[in-house]
């Protein structure tokens, strides 16, 4: 579990993530339920997926709704610069505490 912008999210490891498009999904964030699901797999892939989903959460919680605009290179650089410390600390904490099997 973690908190961002006064909103608590729960993280779940799962064997399968359901999707409508029959594509491989490694992670999924549900903003309404404040949950993240990460598909069980290689630890390095799970960590990258967790990092990816955290950035989705960071964008959402700070008002950058991904379906409302396209992000320029400058936007992406600013987002990475602003979120890097938070995301890195959270991923490091998760990496040390998670059981991958």
C-alpha positions as MATLAB code, in Angstrom:
seq = 'XXXXXXXXXXXXXXXXXXXXXXXXXXXXXXXXXXXXXXXXXXXXXXXXXXXXXXXXXXXXXXXXXXXXXXXXXXXXXXXXXXXXXXXXXXXXXXXXXXXXX';
ca = [
       0.000    0.000    0.000;
       1.048    3.581   -0.556;
      -0.377    7.071   -0.410;
      -0.125    9.790   -3.019;
      -1.691   13.250   -2.771;
      -3.715   12.084    0.273;
      -5.164    9.078   -1.565;
      -4.303    5.551   -0.457;
      -3.747    2.864   -3.092;
      -3.496   -0.898   -2.597;
      -1.240   -3.109   -4.719;
      -2.125   -6.693   -5.580;
      -0.072   -9.378   -7.302;
      -2.199  -11.574   -9.541;
      -1.715  -14.465  -11.943;
      -3.935  -12.966  -14.653;
      -5.358   -9.575  -15.533;
      -8.616   -9.657  -17.462;
      -8.936   -7.408  -20.490;
     -11.387   -6.884  -23.333;
      -8.901   -6.612  -26.187;
      -7.209   -9.994  -25.693;
      -3.822   -8.324  -25.357;
      -1.148   -9.025  -22.804;
      -1.463   -6.658  -19.853;
       1.222   -6.652  -17.187;
      -0.415   -4.114  -14.875;
      -3.646   -2.246  -14.360;
      -4.640    0.754  -12.272;
      -8.191    1.384  -11.130;
      -8.527    5.002   -9.988;
     -12.072    4.583   -8.686;
     -11.119    1.699   -6.379;
      -7.571    3.016   -5.813;
      -5.981   -0.313   -6.684;
      -3.082   -1.500   -8.794;
      -2.840   -5.076  -10.051;
       0.536   -6.408  -11.171;
       0.767   -9.670  -13.092;
       3.038  -12.229  -11.451;
       6.194  -12.873  -13.462;
       9.891  -12.118  -13.576;
      10.834   -9.706  -10.747;
      12.448   -7.217  -13.142;
       9.292   -7.086  -15.270;
       7.084   -6.736  -12.206;
       9.193   -3.823  -10.927;
       9.095   -2.061  -14.271;
       5.333   -2.605  -14.440;
       4.896   -1.256  -10.911;
       6.951    1.826  -11.814;
       4.810    2.276  -14.946;
       1.549    2.048  -12.981;
       2.852    4.453  -10.310;
       3.437    7.061  -13.003;
      -0.183    6.597  -14.160;
      -1.315    7.158  -10.568;
       0.961   10.188  -10.125;
      -0.397   11.759  -13.316;
      -4.001   11.105  -12.311;
      -3.675   12.279   -8.720;
      -2.023   15.540   -9.800;
      -4.596   16.357  -12.466;
      -2.857   15.188  -15.632;
      -5.560   13.022  -17.151;
      -3.948   11.003  -19.925;
      -7.044   10.844  -22.133;
      -7.606   14.603  -22.106;
      -4.407   15.727  -23.800;
      -1.332   14.650  -25.661;
       1.945   15.176  -23.848;
       4.806   16.906  -25.627;
       8.439   15.953  -25.063;
       8.722   18.937  -22.730;
       5.674   17.746  -20.754;
       7.183   14.265  -20.397;
      10.520   15.680  -19.217;
       8.775   17.826  -16.618;
       6.640   14.920  -15.410;
       9.704   12.676  -15.038;
      11.631   15.422  -13.245;
       8.775   16.108  -10.830;
       7.855   12.491  -10.102;
      11.270   10.784  -10.176;
      12.152   10.986   -6.458;
       8.712    9.883   -5.311;
       8.469    7.007   -7.780;
      12.032    5.810   -7.103;
      11.563    5.740   -3.324;
       8.278    3.887   -3.638;
       9.691    1.317   -6.077;
      12.755    0.761   -3.854;
      10.509    0.208   -0.829;
       8.283   -2.159   -2.786;
      11.272   -4.066   -4.190;
      12.590   -4.712   -0.670;
       9.247   -5.787    0.780;
       7.525   -7.760   -1.993;
       7.537  -11.515   -2.268;
       7.599  -12.419   -5.938;
       6.423  -15.997   -5.553;
];
